[in-house]
Structures are given as structure tokens and as C-alpha cells.
């Protein structure tokens, strides 16, 4: 994460916005009254979705169980689940 002063961020704002959207870069912007973070809307949405999932009771345990099943090959094929070929 790149850190900038508010003055530098103001001078480069359009370039920073472009980099957040095209290159998924995240910037920390410091100001004497506090700091802020600049990221793309898609990165923000993804972060919020992840936080919501991780705060769902039982999600982490179910996810870890699924990963273990996948790693041990204890899975079903698409055809076995849906009764049809892809």
C-alpha cells in the first residue's frame, strides 16, 4: 500500500483514481487530522462482502470443512449433484 500526504494525493487525484480502478492499487492518504484509504468501489464491495460472510455464524467452520473435503477428494461431480452433464 502506497502512503501519500493529502497534498500529494490532491495533486494526483485523477491518476490515483485510475490506478485504483485499473490496477487495484490501494492508497493510504495521511492528513494532520487523520488518515484515510482510497480504493476502488469493487475492492470495497469485495471487502464488505467478505466481512459479512466471516461474521455469519458457522460460516468459517463450514468453509474450512468444505476445503478439507476438497483437499481429500471427498466431493461430488456436477452430474452427481444436478443429474445432468455440463
C-alpha atoms as a printed R data frame, in Angstrom:
   type eleno elety resid chain resno       x       y       z
1  ATOM     1    CA   UNK     A     1   0.000   0.000   0.000
2  ATOM     2    CA   UNK     A     2   1.407   3.354  -1.021
3  ATOM     3    CA   UNK     A     3   1.223   6.188   1.502
4  ATOM     4    CA   UNK     A     4   0.802   9.792   0.389
5  ATOM     5    CA   UNK     A     5   0.210  13.138   2.008
6  ATOM     6    CA   UNK     A     6  -3.154  14.758   1.379
7  ATOM     7    CA   UNK     A     7  -1.389  17.477  -0.617
8  ATOM     8    CA   UNK     A     8   0.266  14.926  -2.920
9  ATOM     9    CA   UNK     A     9  -2.980  12.976  -3.256
10 ATOM    10    CA   UNK     A    10  -4.851  16.130  -4.246
11 ATOM    11    CA   UNK     A    11  -2.261  16.842  -6.968
12 ATOM    12    CA   UNK     A    12  -2.531  13.274  -8.320
13 ATOM    13    CA   UNK     A    13  -6.210  12.557  -7.663
14 ATOM    14    CA   UNK     A    14  -7.236  11.542 -11.189
15 ATOM    15    CA   UNK     A    15  -4.170   9.324 -11.586
16 ATOM    16    CA   UNK     A    16  -4.853   7.699  -8.196
17 ATOM    17    CA   UNK     A    17  -8.469   7.008  -9.133
18 ATOM    18    CA   UNK     A    18  -7.305   5.431 -12.394
19 ATOM    19    CA   UNK     A    19  -4.784   3.233 -10.571
20 ATOM    20    CA   UNK     A    20  -7.371   2.068  -8.034
21 ATOM    21    CA   UNK     A    21  -9.777   1.043 -10.769
22 ATOM    22    CA   UNK     A    22  -7.401  -0.352 -13.387
23 ATOM    23    CA   UNK     A    23  -4.595  -1.781 -11.249
24 ATOM    24    CA   UNK     A    24  -6.488  -2.417  -7.991
25 ATOM    25    CA   UNK     A    25  -3.981  -0.357  -6.037
26 ATOM    26    CA   UNK     A    26  -4.909   0.905  -2.577
27 ATOM    27    CA   UNK     A    27  -3.543   4.178  -1.217
28 ATOM    28    CA   UNK     A    28  -3.195   5.434   2.343
29 ATOM    29    CA   UNK     A    29  -3.561   9.207   2.493
30 ATOM    30    CA   UNK     A    30  -2.288  10.987   5.591
31 ATOM    31    CA   UNK     A    31  -3.538  14.332   6.819
32 ATOM    32    CA   UNK     A    32  -2.840  16.118  10.077
33 ATOM    33    CA   UNK     A    33  -6.433  15.426  11.158
34 ATOM    34    CA   UNK     A    34  -6.179  11.696  10.403
35 ATOM    35    CA   UNK     A    35  -5.684   9.147   7.684
36 ATOM    36    CA   UNK     A    36  -7.914   7.700   5.007
37 ATOM    37    CA   UNK     A    37  -7.742   4.920   2.456
38 ATOM    38    CA   UNK     A    38  -8.526   5.208  -1.242
39 ATOM    39    CA   UNK     A    39  -9.600   2.032  -3.034
40 ATOM    40    CA   UNK     A    40 -11.816   1.107  -5.953
41 ATOM    41    CA   UNK     A    41 -15.502   0.541  -5.410
42 ATOM    42    CA   UNK     A    42 -15.134  -3.090  -6.477
43 ATOM    43    CA   UNK     A    43 -12.373  -3.647  -3.871
44 ATOM    44    CA   UNK     A    44 -14.560  -2.007  -1.222
45 ATOM    45    CA   UNK     A    45 -17.596  -4.120  -2.176
46 ATOM    46    CA   UNK     A    46 -15.469  -7.272  -2.034
47 ATOM    47    CA   UNK     A    47 -14.120  -6.322   1.396
48 ATOM    48    CA   UNK     A    48 -17.624  -5.688   2.768
49 ATOM    49    CA   UNK     A    49 -18.908  -8.985   1.341
50 ATOM    50    CA   UNK     A    50 -16.011 -10.867   2.938
51 ATOM    51    CA   UNK     A    51 -16.651  -9.223   6.309
52 ATOM    52    CA   UNK     A    52 -20.344 -10.102   6.096
53 ATOM    53    CA   UNK     A    53 -19.566 -13.737   5.270
54 ATOM    54    CA   UNK     A    54 -16.995 -14.054   8.046
55 ATOM    55    CA   UNK     A    55 -19.450 -12.607  10.555
56 ATOM    56    CA   UNK     A    56 -22.143 -15.167   9.625
57 ATOM    57    CA   UNK     A    57 -22.388 -17.734  12.440
58 ATOM    58    CA   UNK     A    58 -20.886 -21.054  11.375
59 ATOM    59    CA   UNK     A    59 -19.548 -19.802   8.041
60 ATOM    60    CA   UNK     A    60 -15.859 -20.176   8.857
61 ATOM    61    CA   UNK     A    61 -16.337 -23.716  10.139
62 ATOM    62    CA   UNK     A    62 -18.413 -24.763   7.118
63 ATOM    63    CA   UNK     A    63 -15.891 -23.190   4.771
64 ATOM    64    CA   UNK     A    64 -12.972 -24.985   6.420
65 ATOM    65    CA   UNK     A    65 -14.892 -28.272   6.264
66 ATOM    66    CA   UNK     A    66 -15.505 -27.713   2.544
67 ATOM    67    CA   UNK     A    67 -11.811 -27.015   1.952
68 ATOM    68    CA   UNK     A    68 -10.887 -30.210   3.781
69 ATOM    69    CA   UNK     A    69 -13.380 -32.217   1.703
70 ATOM    70    CA   UNK     A    70 -11.970 -30.720  -1.494
71 ATOM    71    CA   UNK     A    71  -8.385 -31.485  -0.431
72 ATOM    72    CA   UNK     A    72  -9.222 -35.105   0.387
73 ATOM    73    CA   UNK     A    73 -11.253 -35.613  -2.793
74 ATOM    74    CA   UNK     A    74 -14.490 -36.101  -0.850
75 ATOM    75    CA   UNK     A    75 -16.556 -34.267  -3.465
76 ATOM    76    CA   UNK     A    76 -19.337 -34.973  -5.956
77 ATOM    77    CA   UNK     A    77 -19.298 -34.302  -9.675
78 ATOM    78    CA   UNK     A    78 -21.614 -31.812 -11.351
79 ATOM    79    CA   UNK     A    79 -23.579 -34.725 -12.809
80 ATOM    80    CA   UNK     A    80 -23.940 -36.384  -9.389
81 ATOM    81    CA   UNK     A    81 -25.270 -33.175  -7.845
82 ATOM    82    CA   UNK     A    82 -27.520 -31.934 -10.650
83 ATOM    83    CA   UNK     A    83 -28.283 -35.158 -12.522
84 ATOM    84    CA   UNK     A    84 -27.072 -33.776 -15.842
85 ATOM    85    CA   UNK     A    85 -23.835 -33.324 -17.738
86 ATOM    86    CA   UNK     A    86 -22.271 -29.921 -18.191
